[in-house]
Amino acid sequence: MDIRTQKTFEALFALEDVREILRQKLPNATSPEEEHSIKEGIDKVRKILDDIENSTGTP
């Protein structure tokens, strides 16, 4: 499988994790721990997108 395809799936799963955190808390505000988890998820997606753009990274 092409590394870009693999990384695209990784990004989608990471975004799904963030979506799930937000879904569980709506309409309430998120806790500091949840905010931290969301930030970690977004950072993971950014790294994956960098890997896709550069065709780098490991599956």
N, CA, C and O atoms as a Tripos MOL2 file, in Angstrom:
@<TRIPOS>MOLECULE
protein
  236   235    59     0     0
PROTEIN
NO_CHARGES

@<TRIPOS>ATOM
      1 N           0.8430   -1.1770    0.0000 N.3       1 MET1
      2 CA          0.0000    0.0000    0.0000 C.3       1 MET1
      3 C           0.8900    1.2430    0.0000 C.2       1 MET1
      4 O           1.8850    1.3080    0.7210 O.2       1 MET1
      5 N           0.5260    2.2020   -0.7970 N.am      2 ASP2
      6 CA          1.2420    3.4760   -0.8780 C.3       2 ASP2
      7 C           1.2530    4.1520    0.4980 C.2       2 ASP2
      8 O           0.2520    4.1230    1.2140 O.2       2 ASP2
      9 N           2.3740    4.7520    0.8610 N.am      3 ILE3
     10 CA          2.5030    5.3970    2.1760 C.3       3 ILE3
     11 C           1.4730    6.5150    2.3300 C.2       3 ILE3
     12 O           0.9720    6.7470    3.4300 O.2       3 ILE3
     13 N           1.1530    7.2140    1.2300 N.am      4 ARG4
     14 CA          0.1590    8.2870    1.3160 C.3       4 ARG4
     15 C          -1.2230    7.7330    1.6550 C.2       4 ARG4
     16 O          -1.9730    8.3480    2.4130 O.2       4 ARG4
     17 N          -1.5540    6.5870    1.1010 N.am      5 THR5
     18 CA         -2.8400    5.9540    1.4050 C.3       5 THR5
     19 C          -2.8860    5.5490    2.8660 C.2       5 THR5
     20 O          -3.8740    5.8030    3.5550 O.2       5 THR5
     21 N          -1.8270    4.9240    3.3360 N.am      6 GLN6
     22 CA         -1.7530    4.5050    4.7400 C.3       6 GLN6
     23 C          -1.8760    5.7070    5.6720 C.2       6 GLN6
     24 O          -2.6180    5.6680    6.6540 O.2       6 GLN6
     25 N          -1.1500    6.7650    5.3610 N.am      7 LYS7
     26 CA         -1.1750    7.9590    6.2060 C.3       7 LYS7
     27 C          -2.5400    8.6510    6.1600 C.2       7 LYS7
     28 O          -2.9670    9.2360    7.1560 O.2       7 LYS7
     29 N          -3.2170    8.5920    5.0360 N.am      8 THR8
     30 CA         -4.5570    9.1740    4.9440 C.3       8 THR8
     31 C          -5.5110    8.4500    5.8840 C.2       8 THR8
     32 O          -6.3030    9.0820    6.5820 O.2       8 THR8
     33 N          -5.4310    7.1300    5.8980 N.am      9 PHE9
     34 CA         -6.2690    6.3690    6.8290 C.3       9 PHE9
     35 C          -5.9180    6.6850    8.2770 C.2       9 PHE9
     36 O          -6.8090    6.8040    9.1170 O.2       9 PHE9
     37 N          -4.6330    6.8220    8.5760 N.am     10 GLU10
     38 CA         -4.2280    7.1690    9.9400 C.3      10 GLU10
     39 C          -4.8130    8.5130   10.3460 C.2      10 GLU10
     40 O          -5.3010    8.6650   11.4660 O.2      10 GLU10
     41 N          -4.7680    9.4890    9.4430 N.am     11 ALA11
     42 CA         -5.3210   10.8100    9.7300 C.3      11 ALA11
     43 C          -6.8190   10.7300    9.9640 C.2      11 ALA11
     44 O          -7.3410   11.3610   10.8830 O.2      11 ALA11
     45 N          -7.5110    9.9630    9.1410 N.am     12 LEU12
     46 CA         -8.9570    9.8210    9.3040 C.3      12 LEU12
     47 C          -9.3120    9.2020   10.6540 C.2      12 LEU12
     48 O         -10.2580    9.6400   11.3090 O.2      12 LEU12
     49 N          -8.5640    8.1920   11.0700 N.am     13 PHE13
     50 CA         -8.8330    7.5590   12.3630 C.3      13 PHE13
     51 C          -8.5250    8.5250   13.5100 C.2      13 PHE13
     52 O          -9.2480    8.5550   14.5060 O.2      13 PHE13
     53 N          -7.4600    9.3080   13.3740 N.am     14 ALA14
     54 CA         -7.1320   10.2820   14.4190 C.3      14 ALA14
     55 C          -8.2260   11.3410   14.5240 C.2      14 ALA14
     56 O          -8.5970   11.7420   15.6280 O.2      14 ALA14
     57 N          -8.7440   11.7960   13.3840 N.am     15 LEU15
     58 CA         -9.8420   12.7590   13.4110 C.3      15 LEU15
     59 C         -11.1080   12.1460   13.9960 C.2      15 LEU15
     60 O         -11.8740   12.8280   14.6770 O.2      15 LEU15
     61 N         -11.3270   10.8830   13.7370 N.am     16 GLU16
     62 CA        -12.4910   10.1920   14.3150 C.3      16 GLU16
     63 C         -12.3800   10.1470   15.8380 C.2      16 GLU16
     64 O         -13.3820   10.2910   16.5370 O.2      16 GLU16
     65 N         -11.1690    9.9490   16.3520 N.am     17 ASP17
     66 CA        -10.9640    9.9590   17.8090 C.3      17 ASP17
     67 C         -11.3170   11.3200   18.3940 C.2      17 ASP17
     68 O         -11.9640   11.3950   19.4390 O.2      17 ASP17
     69 N         -10.9000   12.4010   17.7300 N.am     18 VAL18
     70 CA        -11.2200   13.7470   18.1930 C.3      18 VAL18
     71 C         -12.7250   13.9710   18.1230 C.2      18 VAL18
     72 O         -13.3140   14.5270   19.0500 O.2      18 VAL18
     73 N         -13.3440   13.5440   17.0380 N.am     19 ARG19
     74 CA        -14.7910   13.6970   16.8750 C.3      19 ARG19
     75 C         -15.5460   12.9850   17.9990 C.2      19 ARG19
     76 O         -16.5390   13.5010   18.5110 O.2      19 ARG19
     77 N         -15.0790   11.8180   18.3710 N.am     20 GLU20
     78 CA        -15.7390   11.0540   19.4270 C.3      20 GLU20
     79 C         -15.6640   11.7790   20.7690 C.2      20 GLU20
     80 O         -16.6390   11.7890   21.5210 O.2      20 GLU20
     81 N         -14.5260   12.3800   21.0710 N.am     21 ILE21
     82 CA        -14.3980   13.1550   22.3160 C.3      21 ILE21
     83 C         -15.4060   14.2890   22.3130 C.2      21 ILE21
     84 O         -16.1060   14.5060   23.3020 O.2      21 ILE21
     85 N         -15.4820   15.0100   21.2080 N.am     22 LEU22
     86 CA        -16.4080   16.1340   21.1180 C.3      22 LEU22
     87 C         -17.8570   15.6650   21.1560 C.2      22 LEU22
     88 O         -18.6970   16.3040   21.7900 O.2      22 LEU22
     89 N         -18.1550   14.5700   20.4940 N.am     23 ARG23
     90 CA        -19.5240   14.0570   20.4590 C.3      23 ARG23
     91 C         -20.0230   13.6920   21.8550 C.2      23 ARG23
     92 O         -21.1780   13.9470   22.1950 O.2      23 ARG23
     93 N         -19.1580   13.1020   22.6470 N.am     24 GLN24
     94 CA        -19.5490   12.6860   23.9940 C.3      24 GLN24
     95 C         -19.8250   13.8740   24.9090 C.2      24 GLN24
     96 O         -20.5900   13.7470   25.8650 O.2      24 GLN24
     97 N         -19.2290   15.0020   24.6400 N.am     25 LYS25
     98 CA        -19.3550   16.1480   25.5350 C.3      25 LYS25
     99 C         -20.4090   17.1490   25.0900 C.2      25 LYS25
    100 O         -20.7850   18.0100   25.8850 O.2      25 LYS25
    101 N         -20.8940   17.0800   23.8820 N.am     26 LEU26
    102 CA        -21.8880   18.0490   23.4340 C.3      26 LEU26
    103 C         -23.1700   17.8760   24.2160 C.2      26 LEU26
    104 O         -23.5380   16.7260   24.4580 O.2      26 LEU26
    105 N         -23.8750   18.8890   24.6300 N.am     27 PRO27
    106 CA        -23.5650   20.3100   24.4390 C.3      27 PRO27
    107 C         -22.7190   20.8990   25.5690 C.2      27 PRO27
    108 O         -22.5510   22.1160   25.6410 O.2      27 PRO27
    109 N         -22.1950   20.0640   26.4350 N.am     28 ASN28
    110 CA        -21.4000   20.5370   27.5740 C.3      28 ASN28
    111 C         -19.9920   20.9230   27.1410 C.2      28 ASN28
    112 O         -19.5170   20.5230   26.0780 O.2      28 ASN28
    113 N         -19.3420   21.7060   27.9850 N.am     29 ALA29
    114 CA        -17.9550   22.0940   27.7380 C.3      29 ALA29
    115 C         -17.0280   20.9210   28.0390 C.2      29 ALA29
    116 O         -17.3580   20.0390   28.8320 O.2      29 ALA29
    117 N         -15.8770   20.9250   27.4020 N.am     30 THR30
    118 CA        -14.9030   19.8550   27.6200 C.3      30 THR30
    119 C         -14.0420   20.1600   28.8410 C.2      30 THR30
    120 O         -13.8370   21.3180   29.2050 O.2      30 THR30
    121 N         -13.5460   19.0980   29.4620 N.am     31 SER31
    122 CA        -12.6750   19.2350   30.6220 C.3      31 SER31
    123 C         -11.2470   19.5020   30.1410 C.2      31 SER31
    124 O         -10.9450   19.3240   28.9610 O.2      31 SER31
    125 N         -10.3770   19.9260   31.0480 N.am     32 PRO32
    126 CA         -8.9770   20.1440   30.6570 C.3      32 PRO32
    127 C          -8.3160   18.8730   30.0960 C.2      32 PRO32
    128 O          -7.5020   18.9490   29.1770 O.2      32 PRO32
    129 N          -8.6690   17.7140   30.6510 N.am     33 GLU33
    130 CA         -8.0980   16.4630   30.1560 C.3      33 GLU33
    131 C          -8.5570   16.1940   28.7160 C.2      33 GLU33
    132 O          -7.7790   15.7530   27.8700 O.2      33 GLU33
    133 N          -9.8310   16.4710   28.4670 N.am     34 GLU34
    134 CA        -10.3570   16.2650   27.1230 C.3      34 GLU34
    135 C          -9.7520   17.2680   26.1360 C.2      34 GLU34
    136 O          -9.4580   16.9250   24.9900 O.2      34 GLU34
    137 N          -9.5710   18.5040   26.5930 N.am     35 GLU35
    138 CA         -8.9200   19.5040   25.7380 C.3      35 GLU35
    139 C          -7.5140   19.0410   25.3750 C.2      35 GLU35
    140 O          -7.0700   19.2150   24.2400 O.2      35 GLU35
    141 N          -6.8190   18.4540   26.3410 N.am     36 HIS36
    142 CA         -5.4710   17.9420   26.0930 C.3      36 HIS36
    143 C          -5.5160   16.8010   25.0730 C.2      36 HIS36
    144 O          -4.6720   16.7360   24.1790 O.2      36 HIS36
    145 N          -6.4850   15.9150   25.2010 N.am     37 SER37
    146 CA         -6.6310   14.8050   24.2500 C.3      37 SER37
    147 C          -6.9420   15.3190   22.8490 C.2      37 SER37
    148 O          -6.4300   14.7980   21.8580 O.2      37 SER37
    149 N          -7.7810   16.3380   22.7770 N.am     38 ILE38
    150 CA         -8.1070   16.9280   21.4750 C.3      38 ILE38
    151 C          -6.8630   17.5390   20.8550 C.2      38 ILE38
    152 O          -6.6060   17.3430   19.6680 O.2      38 ILE38
    153 N          -6.0820   18.2810   21.6460 N.am     39 LYS39
    154 CA         -4.8490   18.8970   21.1390 C.3      39 LYS39
    155 C          -3.8780   17.8260   20.6500 C.2      39 LYS39
    156 O          -3.2680   17.9840   19.5920 O.2      39 LYS39
    157 N          -3.7290   16.7450   21.4040 N.am     40 GLU40
    158 CA         -2.8470   15.6550   20.9880 C.3      40 GLU40
    159 C          -3.3160   15.0510   19.6660 C.2      40 GLU40
    160 O          -2.5030   14.7540   18.7910 O.2      40 GLU40
    161 N          -4.6380   14.8700   19.5230 N.am     41 GLY41
    162 CA         -5.1830   14.3230   18.2890 C.3      41 GLY41
    163 C          -4.9160   15.2230   17.0980 C.2      41 GLY41
    164 O          -4.5480   14.7450   16.0250 O.2      41 GLY41
    165 N          -5.0990   16.5230   17.2810 N.am     42 ILE42
    166 CA         -4.8570   17.4800   16.2020 C.3      42 ILE42
    167 C          -3.3710   17.5050   15.8480 C.2      42 ILE42
    168 O          -3.0170   17.5660   14.6710 O.2      42 ILE42
    169 N          -2.5090   17.4590   16.8480 N.am     43 ASP43
    170 CA         -1.0610   17.4120   16.5850 C.3      43 ASP43
    171 C          -0.6870   16.1580   15.7930 C.2      43 ASP43
    172 O           0.1560   16.2070   14.8970 O.2      43 ASP43
    173 N          -1.3190   15.0450   16.1320 N.am     44 LYS44
    174 CA         -1.0620   13.7940   15.4100 C.3      44 LYS44
    175 C          -1.4790   13.9310   13.9510 C.2      44 LYS44
    176 O          -0.7630   13.4920   13.0510 O.2      44 LYS44
    177 N          -2.6470   14.5460   13.7190 N.am     45 VAL45
    178 CA         -3.1190   14.7460   12.3480 C.3      45 VAL45
    179 C          -2.1600   15.6490   11.5790 C.2      45 VAL45
    180 O          -1.8670   15.3860   10.4130 O.2      45 VAL45
    181 N          -1.6710   16.7050   12.2150 N.am     46 ARG46
    182 CA         -0.7130   17.6050   11.5400 C.3      46 ARG46
    183 C           0.5480   16.8470   11.1240 C.2      46 ARG46
    184 O           1.0460   17.0290   10.0130 O.2      46 ARG46
    185 N           1.0590   16.0030   12.0120 N.am     47 LYS47
    186 CA          2.2640   15.2360   11.6910 C.3      47 LYS47
    187 C           1.9880   14.2830   10.5250 C.2      47 LYS47
    188 O           2.8150   14.1360    9.6250 O.2      47 LYS47
    189 N           0.8320   13.6450   10.5520 N.am     48 ILE48
    190 CA          0.4770   12.7200    9.4770 C.3      48 ILE48
    191 C           0.3590   13.4720    8.1530 C.2      48 ILE48
    192 O           0.8200   12.9850    7.1200 O.2      48 ILE48
    193 N          -0.2580   14.6600    8.1780 N.am     49 LEU49
    194 CA         -0.3810   15.4520    6.9550 C.3      49 LEU49
    195 C           0.9910   15.8590    6.4160 C.2      49 LEU49
    196 O           1.2040   15.8800    5.2040 O.2      49 LEU49
    197 N           1.9160   16.1810    7.3130 N.am     50 ASP50
    198 CA          3.2900   16.4760    6.8820 C.3      50 ASP50
    199 C           3.9030   15.2560    6.1950 C.2      50 ASP50
    200 O           4.5750   15.3850    5.1710 O.2      50 ASP50
    201 N           3.6660   14.0700    6.7660 N.am     51 ASP51
    202 CA          4.1780   12.8420    6.1550 C.3      51 ASP51
    203 C           3.5680   12.6280    4.7700 C.2      51 ASP51
    204 O           4.2640   12.2170    3.8420 O.2      51 ASP51
    205 N           2.2770   12.9020    4.6290 N.am     52 ILE52
    206 CA          1.6170   12.7410    3.3260 C.3      52 ILE52
    207 C           2.2160   13.6960    2.3100 C.2      52 ILE52
    208 O           2.5290   13.2920    1.1900 O.2      52 ILE52
    209 N           2.3820   14.9640    2.6860 N.am     53 GLU53
    210 CA          2.9350   15.9530    1.7650 C.3      53 GLU53
    211 C           4.3480   15.6060    1.3220 C.2      53 GLU53
    212 O           4.7260   15.8630    0.1780 O.2      53 GLU53
    213 N           5.1250   15.0250    2.2230 N.am     54 ASN54
    214 CA          6.5250   14.7190    1.9330 C.3      54 ASN54
    215 C           6.7590   13.2810    1.5240 C.2      54 ASN54
    216 O           7.8950   12.8920    1.2530 O.2      54 ASN54
    217 N           5.6930   12.4770    1.4730 N.am     55 SER55
    218 CA          5.8040   11.0490    1.1810 C.3      55 SER55
    219 C           6.8350   10.3900    2.0960 C.2      55 SER55
    220 O           7.6900    9.6270    1.6460 O.2      55 SER55
    221 N           6.7330   10.7010    3.3860 N.am     56 THR56
    222 CA          7.6550   10.1350    4.3740 C.3      56 THR56
    223 C           6.8590    9.4260    5.4540 C.2      56 THR56
    224 O           5.6330    9.3450    5.3890 O.2      56 THR56
    225 N           7.5610    8.9230    6.4320 N.am     57 GLY57
    226 CA          6.9130    8.2670    7.5650 C.3      57 GLY57
    227 C           6.8750    6.7600    7.3750 C.2      57 GLY57
    228 O           7.2260    6.2260    6.3230 O.2      57 GLY57
    229 N           6.4390    6.1030    8.4260 N.am     58 THR58
    230 CA          6.3140    4.6560    8.3910 C.3      58 THR58
    231 C           4.8700    4.2770    8.6390 C.2      58 THR58
    232 O           4.1610    4.9530    9.3840 O.2      58 THR58
    233 N           4.4370    3.1990    8.0170 N.am     59 PRO59
    234 CA          3.0430    2.7810    8.2040 C.3      59 PRO59
    235 C           2.7660    2.3350    9.6380 C.2      59 PRO59
    236 O           1.6410    1.9530    9.9590 O.2      59 PRO59
@<TRIPOS>BOND
     1     1     2 1
     2     2     3 1
     3     3     4 2
     4     3     5 am
     5     5     6 1
     6     6     7 1
     7     7     8 2
     8     7     9 am
     9     9    10 1
    10    10    11 1
    11    11    12 2
    12    11    13 am
    13    13    14 1
    14    14    15 1
    15    15    16 2
    16    15    17 am
    17    17    18 1
    18    18    19 1
    19    19    20 2
    20    19    21 am
    21    21    22 1
    22    22    23 1
    23    23    24 2
    24    23    25 am
    25    25    26 1
    26    26    27 1
    27    27    28 2
    28    27    29 am
    29    29    30 1
    30    30    31 1
    31    31    32 2
    32    31    33 am
    33    33    34 1
    34    34    35 1
    35    35    36 2
    36    35    37 am
    37    37    38 1
    38    38    39 1
    39    39    40 2
    40    39    41 am
    41    41    42 1
    42    42    43 1
    43    43    44 2
    44    43    45 am
    45    45    46 1
    46    46    47 1
    47    47    48 2
    48    47    49 am
    49    49    50 1
    50    50    51 1
    51    51    52 2
    52    51    53 am
    53    53    54 1
    54    54    55 1
    55    55    56 2
    56    55    57 am
    57    57    58 1
    58    58    59 1
    59    59    60 2
    60    59    61 am
    61    61    62 1
    62    62    63 1
    63    63    64 2
    64    63    65 am
    65    65    66 1
    66    66    67 1
    67    67    68 2
    68    67    69 am
    69    69    70 1
    70    70    71 1
    71    71    72 2
    72    71    73 am
    73    73    74 1
    74    74    75 1
    75    75    76 2
    76    75    77 am
    77    77    78 1
    78    78    79 1
    79    79    80 2
    80    79    81 am
    81    81    82 1
    82    82    83 1
    83    83    84 2
    84    83    85 am
    85    85    86 1
    86    86    87 1
    87    87    88 2
    88    87    89 am
    89    89    90 1
    90    90    91 1
    91    91    92 2
    92    91    93 am
    93    93    94 1
    94    94    95 1
    95    95    96 2
    96    95    97 am
    97    97    98 1
    98    98    99 1
    99    99   100 2
   100    99   101 am
   101   101   102 1
   102   102   103 1
   103   103   104 2
   104   103   105 am
   105   105   106 1
   106   106   107 1
   107   107   108 2
   108   107   109 am
   109   109   110 1
   110   110   111 1
   111   111   112 2
   112   111   113 am
   113   113   114 1
   114   114   115 1
   115   115   116 2
   116   115   117 am
   117   117   118 1
   118   118   119 1
   119   119   120 2
   120   119   121 am
   121   121   122 1
   122   122   123 1
   123   123   124 2
   124   123   125 am
   125   125   126 1
   126   126   127 1
   127   127   128 2
   128   127   129 am
   129   129   130 1
   130   130   131 1
   131   131   132 2
   132   131   133 am
   133   133   134 1
   134   134   135 1
   135   135   136 2
   136   135   137 am
   137   137   138 1
   138   138   139 1
   139   139   140 2
   140   139   141 am
   141   141   142 1
   142   142   143 1
   143   143   144 2
   144   143   145 am
   145   145   146 1
   146   146   147 1
   147   147   148 2
   148   147   149 am
   149   149   150 1
   150   150   151 1
   151   151   152 2
   152   151   153 am
   153   153   154 1
   154   154   155 1
   155   155   156 2
   156   155   157 am
   157   157   158 1
   158   158   159 1
   159   159   160 2
   160   159   161 am
   161   161   162 1
   162   162   163 1
   163   163   164 2
   164   163   165 am
   165   165   166 1
   166   166   167 1
   167   167   168 2
   168   167   169 am
   169   169   170 1
   170   170   171 1
   171   171   172 2
   172   171   173 am
   173   173   174 1
   174   174   175 1
   175   175   176 2
   176   175   177 am
   177   177   178 1
   178   178   179 1
   179   179   180 2
   180   179   181 am
   181   181   182 1
   182   182   183 1
   183   183   184 2
   184   183   185 am
   185   185   186 1
   186   186   187 1
   187   187   188 2
   188   187   189 am
   189   189   190 1
   190   190   191 1
   191   191   192 2
   192   191   193 am
   193   193   194 1
   194   194   195 1
   195   195   196 2
   196   195   197 am
   197   197   198 1
   198   198   199 1
   199   199   200 2
   200   199   201 am
   201   201   202 1
   202   202   203 1
   203   203   204 2
   204   203   205 am
   205   205   206 1
   206   206   207 1
   207   207   208 2
   208   207   209 am
   209   209   210 1
   210   210   211 1
   211   211   212 2
   212   211   213 am
   213   213   214 1
   214   214   215 1
   215   215   216 2
   216   215   217 am
   217   217   218 1
   218   218   219 1
   219   219   220 2
   220   219   221 am
   221   221   222 1
   222   222   223 1
   223   223   224 2
   224   223   225 am
   225   225   226 1
   226   226   227 1
   227   227   228 2
   228   227   229 am
   229   229   230 1
   230   230   231 1
   231   231   232 2
   232   231   233 am
   233   233   234 1
   234   234   235 1
   235   235   236 2
@<TRIPOS>SUBSTRUCTURE
     1 MET1         2 RESIDUE 1 A MET
     2 ASP2         6 RESIDUE 1 A ASP
     3 ILE3        10 RESIDUE 1 A ILE
     4 ARG4        14 RESIDUE 1 A ARG
     5 THR5        18 RESIDUE 1 A THR
     6 GLN6        22 RESIDUE 1 A GLN
     7 LYS7        26 RESIDUE 1 A LYS
     8 THR8        30 RESIDUE 1 A THR
     9 PHE9        34 RESIDUE 1 A PHE
    10 GLU10       38 RESIDUE 1 A GLU
    11 ALA11       42 RESIDUE 1 A ALA
    12 LEU12       46 RESIDUE 1 A LEU
    13 PHE13       50 RESIDUE 1 A PHE
    14 ALA14       54 RESIDUE 1 A ALA
    15 LEU15       58 RESIDUE 1 A LEU
    16 GLU16       62 RESIDUE 1 A GLU
    17 ASP17       66 RESIDUE 1 A ASP
    18 VAL18       70 RESIDUE 1 A VAL
    19 ARG19       74 RESIDUE 1 A ARG
    20 GLU20       78 RESIDUE 1 A GLU
    21 ILE21       82 RESIDUE 1 A ILE
    22 LEU22       86 RESIDUE 1 A LEU
    23 ARG23       90 RESIDUE 1 A ARG
    24 GLN24       94 RESIDUE 1 A GLN
    25 LYS25       98 RESIDUE 1 A LYS
    26 LEU26      102 RESIDUE 1 A LEU
    27 PRO27      106 RESIDUE 1 A PRO
    28 ASN28      110 RESIDUE 1 A ASN
    29 ALA29      114 RESIDUE 1 A ALA
    30 THR30      118 RESIDUE 1 A THR
    31 SER31      122 RESIDUE 1 A SER
    32 PRO32      126 RESIDUE 1 A PRO
    33 GLU33      130 RESIDUE 1 A GLU
    34 GLU34      134 RESIDUE 1 A GLU
    35 GLU35      138 RESIDUE 1 A GLU
    36 HIS36      142 RESIDUE 1 A HIS
    37 SER37      146 RESIDUE 1 A SER
    38 ILE38      150 RESIDUE 1 A ILE
    39 LYS39      154 RESIDUE 1 A LYS
    40 GLU40      158 RESIDUE 1 A GLU
    41 GLY41      162 RESIDUE 1 A GLY
    42 ILE42      166 RESIDUE 1 A ILE
    43 ASP43      170 RESIDUE 1 A ASP
    44 LYS44      174 RESIDUE 1 A LYS
    45 VAL45      178 RESIDUE 1 A VAL
    46 ARG46      182 RESIDUE 1 A ARG
    47 LYS47      186 RESIDUE 1 A LYS
    48 ILE48      190 RESIDUE 1 A ILE
    49 LEU49      194 RESIDUE 1 A LEU
    50 ASP50      198 RESIDUE 1 A ASP
    51 ASP51      202 RESIDUE 1 A ASP
    52 ILE52      206 RESIDUE 1 A ILE
    53 GLU53      210 RESIDUE 1 A GLU
    54 ASN54      214 RESIDUE 1 A ASN
    55 SER55      218 RESIDUE 1 A SER
    56 THR56      222 RESIDUE 1 A THR
    57 GLY57      226 RESIDUE 1 A GLY
    58 THR58      230 RESIDUE 1 A THR
    59 PRO59      234 RESIDUE 1 A PRO
